Amino acid sequence: MLSRRSFLVGTGTIALAQCLAGCNNRQTALQILLLQGTIPPQLIGSFHGQIDREKAFSFKPEAQLKDLFDLLRIWQQKPQNQSAWYDRMPVIGKETPTSADLVTLGDYWLEKAIVEQLIRPLNVNDLTGWQRLPTRWQALVRRNEQGMPDERGQIWGAPYRWGSTLIAYRQEEFEKLGWLPTDWGDLWREELRDRISLLDQPREVIGLTLKKLKHSYNSQDLNKIPNLKSELLSLHRQVKFYSSDRYLQPLILGDTWLAVGWSSDILALTERYRTIKAVIPRSGTSLWADIWVQPASVQETSDRTSLLKQWIDFCWQTQSANQISLFTNAASPIVLNLKADELSKDIRKNPLLLIEPQILDKCEFLYPLPAQVQKEYETLWRQVRETGRQGDRGSGKSD
């Protein structure tokens, strides 16, 4: 999920998070670099209130997951013996943060981070919250050294937040049509010709088409799936706009009536625009997760490791899981194993956060594919877009 990041973020929340990040000017014992908006400021405040005051923490937000991944690369490549003069060099634009002890990483980036040796495995033996994670979220971060899922692999991160790919739609337009979207197959209905905006992501678009055809998002032999290319071409004719960061703007303006996108973006949108609704496709959808990872560039000490685990376990506590789920437009994986009376009422009654078990069972994380299979996805995507583009000239359809 290369570009997953909400463009509808409250400035007050950002300012408060930045205040918490910079309020402690002492030499910090642990530095945590997180994706902006994924941890509620009040949760950071609660954590500061629980720990020993002599154990300082620094929380600093970054706006994009790609920026966090790029920082992991910078820290790994930076010559250790040159760090003093490197940090004093004048730079143009934003200052590069010093190497953090813990960083947010999206599950999309996990394979690359492992292969490039940018992160180190976590020892979960001392993490009391690990057993509270649903098994699917444990399996997501258990990988071999090639970054591929492996039940005998090591644990490379700690999932603390997750979401899904949703269908968002303009309610008034569908009331006129006399029906509401409920599943992927609705995207092919004639009434939506040139009325859809989609993510510019082959795994997402090919994946939802595979789901419509009752196959997995992670299918590895596309050539054996009948009608896949023709279905993708039919879907392309429905689409007015492709984008991974501006796909909701045409929906807001009314240029499209339906959009497929990430729940962190869409949940924020539905709070701001009451006429826009959203639904989880009943045949299942793709899932994504934000994960705490430990940079390989950091020198471990017993004290720092203990503090790191203290924060991760704090994120997996019941109260923390509720706050993450209430205030970040995504859910904590812990809420899936909590009893009803342990959950906030607002979480229990939100089916976009607490997905029905029968639907969640059909949902899938987008796992990395073997190189040859990944190439097949990219080739099919390119063929569909190029073939479809021949019919787009003069239609006003944009990429």
C-alpha positions as CSV (number, residue, x, y, z in Angstrom):
1,M,0.0,0.0,0.0
2,L,2.5,2.5,-1.2
3,S,0.5,5.6,-0.8
4,R,-1.9,4.8,2.0
5,R,-2.2,8.0,4.0
6,S,-5.2,10.1,4.9
7,F,-5.3,13.6,3.4
8,L,-8.1,14.5,5.8
9,V,-6.3,15.0,9.1
10,G,-7.4,17.4,11.9
11,T,-4.9,20.1,12.5
12,G,-5.6,20.1,16.2
13,T,-4.7,16.5,16.6
14,I,-1.4,17.0,14.7
15,A,-0.5,20.0,16.8
16,L,-1.2,18.2,20.0
17,A,0.8,15.2,18.9
18,Q,3.7,17.4,18.0
19,C,3.5,19.1,21.3
20,L,3.7,15.8,23.1
21,A,6.7,14.8,20.9
22,G,8.6,17.9,21.8
23,C,7.7,18.5,25.4
24,N,10.6,16.7,26.8
25,N,14.0,18.3,26.1
26,R,16.0,15.9,28.2
27,Q,18.3,13.3,26.8
28,T,15.7,10.6,25.9
29,A,16.0,6.9,26.8
30,L,13.8,5.8,23.9
31,Q,12.9,7.5,20.7
32,I,9.7,6.5,18.8
33,L,9.0,7.7,15.3
34,L,5.3,7.0,14.4
35,L,3.0,7.6,11.4
36,Q,1.1,10.8,12.1
37,G,-2.4,10.2,13.4
38,T,-2.0,6.5,14.3
39,I,-1.6,7.0,18.1
40,P,-4.0,9.3,20.0
41,P,-2.2,12.1,21.8
42,Q,-4.1,11.3,25.0
43,L,-2.7,7.7,24.8
44,I,0.8,9.1,24.8
45,G,-0.1,11.3,27.7
46,S,-1.4,8.3,29.6
47,F,1.8,6.4,28.9
48,H,4.0,9.2,30.2
49,G,1.9,9.2,33.4
50,Q,2.5,5.5,34.0
51,I,6.2,5.3,33.5
52,D,9.1,6.2,35.8
53,R,9.6,10.0,35.3
54,E,13.3,9.3,35.0
55,K,12.7,7.2,31.9
56,A,12.2,9.8,29.1
57,F,10.4,9.0,25.8
58,S,10.3,11.0,22.6
59,F,7.4,10.6,20.2
60,K,7.8,12.2,16.8
61,P,5.2,12.0,13.9
62,E,6.0,11.6,10.2
63,A,3.3,12.2,7.6
64,Q,3.9,9.3,5.2
65,L,4.8,5.6,5.5
66,K,7.2,6.0,2.6
67,D,9.1,8.7,4.5
68,L,9.5,6.3,7.4
69,F,10.8,3.5,5.1
70,D,13.2,5.9,3.5
71,L,14.5,6.9,7.0
72,L,15.2,3.3,7.8
73,R,17.4,3.2,4.6
74,I,19.2,6.4,5.5
75,W,19.9,5.3,9.0
76,Q,21.3,2.0,7.8
77,Q,23.6,3.6,5.2
78,K,24.8,6.4,7.4
79,P,28.5,5.9,8.3
80,Q,28.7,5.4,12.1
81,N,32.1,7.0,12.4
82,Q,30.9,10.1,10.5
83,S,27.7,10.7,12.5
84,A,29.0,13.7,14.5
85,W,30.0,15.9,11.5
86,Y,27.1,14.5,9.4
87,D,24.5,15.7,11.9
88,R,26.1,19.2,12.1
89,M,26.1,19.7,8.3
90,P,23.6,22.3,7.0
91,V,20.8,20.8,5.0
92,I,18.2,22.3,2.7
93,G,14.6,21.7,3.7
94,K,13.5,19.2,6.4
95,E,16.1,17.9,8.9
96,T,16.6,14.2,8.9
97,P,15.6,12.8,12.4
98,T,18.2,10.8,14.3
99,S,17.8,7.1,14.3
100,A,14.8,6.0,16.4
101,D,14.5,2.9,18.6
102,L,11.0,2.1,17.2
103,V,9.3,3.1,14.0
104,T,5.9,2.6,12.4
105,L,6.0,0.6,9.2
106,G,3.1,-0.5,7.0
107,D,2.8,-4.2,6.3
108,Y,3.4,-3.4,2.5
109,W,7.0,-2.4,3.4
110,L,7.8,-5.3,5.7
111,E,9.2,-7.6,3.0
112,K,11.6,-4.9,1.6
113,A,12.7,-3.9,5.1
114,I,13.6,-7.5,5.9
115,V,15.4,-8.2,2.6
116,E,17.4,-5.0,2.9
117,Q,18.2,-5.7,6.5
118,L,16.8,-2.4,7.7
119,I,15.1,-3.9,10.7
120,R,15.8,-6.6,13.3
121,P,13.5,-9.3,14.6
122,L,11.6,-8.8,17.9
123,N,11.9,-11.1,20.8
124,V,8.2,-11.5,21.8
125,N,8.9,-13.9,24.8
126,D,8.7,-10.9,27.2
127,L,5.8,-9.3,25.5
128,T,2.7,-10.2,27.6
129,G,0.4,-8.8,24.9
130,W,1.6,-11.0,22.1
131,Q,-0.8,-13.8,23.0
132,R,-3.7,-11.4,22.9
133,L,-3.1,-10.8,19.2
134,P,-5.4,-12.7,16.8
135,T,-3.4,-15.5,15.1
136,R,-3.8,-13.8,11.7
137,W,-2.0,-10.7,12.9
138,Q,0.7,-12.9,14.5
139,A,1.2,-14.7,11.1
140,L,1.4,-11.3,9.3
141,V,4.7,-10.5,10.9
142,R,6.2,-14.0,11.1
143,R,8.5,-14.0,8.1
144,N,11.7,-15.7,6.8
145,E,14.8,-13.7,5.8
146,Q,13.4,-13.2,2.3
147,G,10.4,-11.4,3.8
148,M,8.0,-14.1,2.9
149,P,5.3,-15.5,5.3
150,D,6.8,-18.5,7.1
151,E,5.2,-20.2,10.1
152,R,8.8,-21.1,11.3
153,G,10.1,-17.6,10.6
154,Q,11.0,-14.9,13.1
155,I,8.8,-12.1,14.4
156,W,9.7,-8.9,12.6
157,G,7.2,-6.4,14.1
158,A,4.3,-5.7,16.4
159,P,0.9,-4.9,14.7
160,Y,-0.9,-2.2,16.6
161,R,-3.5,-0.8,14.1
162,W,-5.3,-2.2,11.1
163,G,-7.9,-1.3,8.5
164,S,-9.4,-2.5,5.3
165,T,-10.3,-1.4,1.7
166,L,-13.9,-0.1,1.6
167,I,-16.5,1.0,-0.9
168,A,-17.6,4.7,-0.3
169,Y,-20.6,6.1,-2.1
170,R,-22.8,9.1,-2.4
171,Q,-26.0,8.1,-0.7
172,E,-28.4,10.5,-2.6
173,E,-27.3,9.2,-6.0
174,F,-27.9,5.6,-5.0
175,E,-31.3,6.4,-3.4
176,K,-32.3,7.7,-6.9
177,L,-31.1,4.4,-8.4
178,G,-33.1,2.5,-5.9
179,W,-30.3,0.3,-4.6
180,L,-27.1,0.5,-2.4
181,P,-23.7,-1.1,-3.1
182,T,-23.0,-4.2,-1.0
183,D,-20.3,-6.1,-2.8
184,W,-17.6,-5.9,-5.5
185,G,-19.9,-7.1,-8.2
186,D,-21.9,-3.9,-8.0
187,L,-19.0,-2.0,-9.5
188,W,-19.8,-3.6,-12.9
189,R,-23.4,-2.4,-13.0
190,E,-24.3,-0.4,-16.0
191,E,-25.6,2.5,-13.9
192,L,-22.1,3.2,-12.7
193,R,-20.5,3.6,-16.1
194,D,-17.9,6.4,-15.8
195,R,-19.0,7.0,-12.2
196,I,-16.2,5.2,-10.2
197,S,-12.8,6.3,-8.8
198,L,-10.3,3.6,-8.0
199,L,-7.0,3.3,-6.4
200,D,-4.1,3.3,-8.8
201,Q,-2.9,0.0,-7.3
202,P,-2.7,-3.3,-9.3
203,R,-2.9,-5.5,-6.2
204,E,-6.1,-3.7,-5.0
205,V,-7.9,-3.6,-8.4
206,I,-6.9,-7.0,-9.6
207,G,-7.5,-8.3,-6.1
208,L,-11.1,-7.0,-5.9
209,T,-11.8,-8.5,-9.4
210,L,-10.4,-11.8,-8.2
211,K,-12.7,-11.6,-5.2
212,K,-15.7,-11.0,-7.5
213,L,-14.6,-14.2,-9.3
214,K,-14.4,-16.1,-6.0
215,H,-10.6,-16.2,-5.9
216,S,-8.0,-15.0,-3.4
217,Y,-6.3,-11.6,-3.4
218,N,-3.1,-13.5,-3.3
219,S,-3.7,-15.8,-6.3
220,Q,-0.5,-16.9,-7.9
221,D,-1.5,-18.3,-11.3
222,L,-3.5,-15.6,-13.0
223,N,-3.4,-17.3,-16.4
224,K,-5.6,-20.1,-15.1
225,I,-8.4,-17.8,-13.9
226,P,-11.0,-17.6,-16.6
227,N,-12.3,-14.2,-17.7
228,L,-10.0,-12.3,-15.4
229,K,-8.7,-10.0,-18.1
230,S,-12.1,-9.4,-19.7
231,E,-13.6,-8.6,-16.3
232,L,-10.8,-6.1,-15.6
233,L,-11.4,-4.4,-19.0
234,S,-15.1,-4.2,-18.2
235,L,-14.3,-2.6,-14.9
236,H,-11.9,-0.1,-16.5
237,R,-14.8,1.1,-18.7
238,Q,-16.7,1.9,-15.4
239,V,-13.8,4.0,-14.0
240,K,-13.5,7.7,-14.4
241,F,-10.5,8.4,-12.2
242,Y,-7.5,6.4,-10.9
243,S,-5.4,7.8,-8.0
244,S,-3.8,6.5,-4.8
245,D,-4.0,9.9,-2.9
246,R,-6.7,11.9,-4.6
247,Y,-9.3,9.2,-5.3
248,L,-11.8,10.7,-2.8
249,Q,-11.9,14.2,-4.2
250,P,-14.0,13.3,-7.3
251,L,-16.5,11.6,-4.9
252,I,-16.7,14.7,-2.7
253,L,-17.3,16.9,-5.8
254,G,-19.9,14.6,-7.2
255,D,-17.8,13.8,-10.3
256,T,-18.0,10.1,-9.3
257,W,-20.7,8.4,-7.2
258,L,-18.5,5.5,-5.8
259,A,-14.9,5.2,-4.7
260,V,-12.8,2.3,-3.6
261,G,-10.2,3.2,-1.0
262,W,-8.6,2.7,2.4
263,S,-10.7,2.8,5.5
264,S,-8.4,5.3,7.3
265,D,-9.3,7.8,4.5
266,I,-12.9,6.9,4.1
267,L,-13.8,6.8,7.8
268,A,-12.5,10.4,8.2
269,L,-14.5,11.4,5.1
270,T,-17.8,10.0,6.3
271,E,-17.4,11.9,9.6
272,R,-17.0,15.2,7.6
273,Y,-19.6,14.5,4.9
274,R,-22.7,12.9,6.2
275,T,-24.1,12.2,2.7
276,I,-21.2,9.9,1.9
277,K,-21.6,6.3,3.3
278,A,-19.3,3.3,3.2
279,V,-19.6,-0.5,3.2
280,I,-17.4,-3.6,3.7
281,P,-17.9,-5.8,0.6
282,R,-19.7,-8.9,1.7
283,S,-17.4,-11.3,-0.2
284,G,-14.4,-10.0,1.7
285,T,-11.8,-7.3,1.1
286,S,-8.1,-6.6,1.6
287,L,-6.6,-5.7,5.0
288,W,-3.6,-3.5,5.9
289,A,-1.8,-3.0,9.2
290,D,0.6,-0.5,10.9
291,I,3.4,-2.3,12.7
292,W,6.0,-1.3,15.2
293,V,9.5,-2.3,13.9
294,Q,13.0,-2.0,15.4
295,P,15.6,-0.4,13.1
296,A,18.7,-2.5,12.6
297,S,20.8,0.6,13.0
298,V,20.0,1.1,16.7
299,Q,22.4,-0.4,19.2
300,E,20.5,-2.5,21.6
301,T,20.9,-2.3,25.4
302,S,19.0,-4.2,28.0
303,D,17.4,-1.0,29.4
304,R,16.3,0.3,26.0
305,T,14.9,-3.1,25.0
306,S,12.9,-3.2,28.3
307,L,11.5,0.2,27.6
308,L,10.7,-0.6,24.0
309,K,8.7,-3.7,25.1
310,Q,6.9,-1.6,27.8
311,W,5.6,0.7,25.1
312,I,4.5,-2.1,22.8
313,D,2.7,-3.9,25.6
314,F,1.0,-0.7,26.6
315,C,-0.4,-0.4,23.0
316,W,-1.9,-3.9,23.4
317,Q,-3.7,-3.1,26.7
318,T,-7.5,-3.1,26.6
319,Q,-7.8,0.7,27.3
320,S,-5.2,1.5,24.7
321,A,-6.9,-0.7,22.1
322,N,-10.1,1.1,22.7
323,Q,-8.5,4.5,22.3
324,I,-6.6,3.6,19.2
325,S,-9.9,2.2,17.7
326,L,-11.9,5.3,18.7
327,F,-9.6,8.1,17.7
328,T,-7.5,7.0,14.7
329,N,-10.0,5.9,12.0
330,A,-8.6,2.3,12.3
331,A,-8.9,-0.5,14.8
332,S,-6.5,-2.2,17.2
333,P,-6.2,-5.9,16.5
334,I,-6.7,-6.5,20.2
335,V,-10.4,-5.5,20.0
336,L,-11.2,-8.6,17.9
337,N,-10.4,-10.7,21.0
338,L,-12.1,-8.5,23.6
339,K,-15.5,-9.3,25.2
340,A,-18.4,-7.0,24.4
341,D,-18.3,-5.3,27.8
342,E,-14.6,-4.5,27.3
343,L,-15.4,-2.5,24.1
344,S,-16.5,1.0,23.8
345,K,-20.1,1.3,22.6
346,D,-19.0,3.4,19.6
347,I,-16.7,0.5,18.5
348,R,-19.3,-2.2,19.0
349,K,-21.8,-0.4,16.8
350,N,-19.4,0.5,14.0
351,P,-19.3,-2.4,11.5
352,L,-16.6,-0.6,9.5
353,L,-14.2,-0.9,12.4
354,L,-15.5,-4.1,14.1
355,I,-16.1,-6.2,10.9
356,E,-18.7,-9.0,11.2
357,P,-16.8,-12.3,11.8
358,Q,-18.4,-14.0,8.8
359,I,-17.1,-11.2,6.5
360,L,-13.7,-10.8,8.3
361,D,-13.1,-14.5,7.7
362,K,-13.2,-13.8,3.9
363,C,-10.8,-10.8,4.2
364,E,-7.1,-11.1,3.4
365,F,-3.8,-9.3,4.0
366,L,-1.9,-8.6,0.7
367,Y,1.1,-10.8,1.2
368,P,4.2,-10.4,-0.9
369,L,4.3,-12.5,-4.1
370,P,7.2,-14.3,-5.7
371,A,9.0,-12.1,-8.2
372,Q,7.6,-13.9,-11.3
373,V,4.0,-13.7,-10.0
374,Q,4.4,-10.1,-9.1
375,K,5.6,-9.5,-12.7
376,E,2.4,-11.2,-13.9
377,Y,0.2,-8.8,-11.9
378,E,2.1,-5.8,-13.3
379,T,2.0,-7.0,-16.8
380,L,-1.8,-7.7,-16.6
381,W,-2.3,-4.3,-15.1
382,R,-0.3,-2.6,-17.8
383,Q,-2.2,-4.4,-20.5
384,V,-5.6,-3.5,-19.1
385,R,-4.7,0.1,-18.7
386,E,-3.1,0.4,-22.2
387,T,-6.0,-1.4,-23.9
388,G,-8.5,0.6,-22.0
389,R,-6.7,3.9,-22.6
390,Q,-7.4,3.5,-26.3
391,G,-11.1,3.9,-25.6
392,D,-10.6,6.7,-23.1
393,R,-9.4,9.4,-25.5
394,G,-12.0,12.1,-25.6
395,S,-14.0,10.6,-22.8
396,G,-12.5,12.8,-20.1
397,K,-11.3,9.9,-18.1
398,S,-8.1,10.7,-16.1
399,D,-5.3,8.8,-14.4
